């Protein structure tokens, strides 16, 4: 019995290390090749660079117009995150507090149905043109907001129910208006959900590239992933440059992932597991 | 305390306006446009009845194949991700060293941009100098080397493989949280009764994990039906449409200015998803579970 258990533990460890290795190899490829000079990087290999170089980074920042796309990505991600979290939390709070009303339950259902229904990009273009949001930075921010509202409302809704209603009553007794009640009392109490939602929103927007593919024609407005893709088209044999470009694009994501892992996992698994 | 005063309706205004105009409205007017000959070549619109839908569901065209591919992708990736994630979740939930490292590493692909994952895999799967064929040759398995992304018989399976690589860690993480939320008293009681590990899995873990599994399956199915990025980057529907799915077809129609067919395919998806979506949302929000 003890022997069988030991074999089981060994098997478990072997499996875990094997899978972790398979997950890490592509990442190792990017990091290693980003530091290789041109002649060593005709193909992607796991061999360490013979001559380490940092030149690739300055080349891609210049040739790949990375500063511009970094600025775009930041603008879209921060803008969409701020709008999404503000509107999602207010809506989730309202609908959770008034869930005794059939009307607000129906509105909630209508909003979270967006988690499921697909976007009609073709007809969306028509809407974007009519509203003058096509090929427009504000338009992209609003699109990302629309795209993420359903899930974020769902995420925050589950959390609002845990904030006791007695808080609201006490505040109202003290003469607090609805907006002040929300911003100075409720919102601070929703902090864990708001942080999770913000981190997820930021990462999702940073990584997304379908919206710009459809709705941003001018390269100067492109976010980082699309700029990388374009760069890949032009320099498809210079893997050192592509890897440097990829590494710079992923860096913010990886930093945020390491720093906020708890919130990311918490946010993505919230609601999925019923304790 | 009057509810309508403390929780005024305009708190939902921002969300409702943005969501309705940019998400729901295109879906609805898109259905309207499906009955026209809308394209970038003409400024005039003509009513054409069901012509576009006849084209989509006609056996002479490829669209039925794209729908079939989408369904195949959904079923295969959902099944593989669920089974692999469950095995990994069981291995990584308890009694293992470095579990946080393993969990962190396995989850990481799902925070990276799909586009970037795809780019790296186009190199790894390159038949001439890619890492995968190189590794197979190095260990003497030359017979297994393939033109992973250009052989019509293999390409779709390669794409699904990359997607499973990317998505399994996320599903595993959800399942781990689910497994850890099962009270240990069940397992202790079962041990006293002399239950084996397999018995515990079959009669405790699996039934109690059922709601969580249902949620992960819904998430995988939703992802699979809407898949676009990974296929666009790896094969762009090729070789010869063998990896074409609904959303890559929509994008191609869109780029060629054939808006009517593009919006018709989207509308078929829209209506289908609104109907099944209602049940999926019930599973996601947990209304089917007695609490």
Interface residues (C-beta under 8 A of the other chain):
Chain A: X8 X9 X12 X13 X15 X16 X17 X19 X20 X22 X23 X24 X25 X26 X27 X29 X30 X42 X43 X44 X45 X46 X83 X86 X87 X88 X90 X91 X93 X94 X95 X97 X98 X107 X109 X111 X112 X113 X114 X115 X116 X117 X118 X119 X120 X121 X122 X123 X124 X125 X126 X127 X131 X142 X143 X145 X146 X147 X149 X150 X153 X154 X168 X169 X172 X178 X181 X182 X203 X206 X207 X208 X209 X210 X213 X214 X225 X226 X228 X229 X232 X239 X242 X246 X249 X250 X253 X254 X257 X261 X264 X265 X268 X269 X271 X272 X273 X274 X275
Chain B: X1 X3 X5 X6 X7 X8 X9 X11 X12 X14 X15 X16 X18 X19 X21 X22 X23 X24 X25 X26 X27 X29 X30 X33 X87 X88 X91 X92 X95 X96 X97 X98 X99 X101 X102 X104 X105 X106 X107 X108 X109 X111 X112 X113 X114 X115 X116 X117 X119 X120 X121 X123 X124 X126 X129 X130 X131 X134 X165 X169 X170 X173 X174 X177 X178 X181 X197 X211 X212 X215 X216 X219 X222 X225 X226 X228 X229 X233 X250 X251 X253 X254 X259 X262 X263 X266 X267 X269 X270 X273 X274 X276 X277 X278 X280 X281 X284 X285 X286 X289 X291
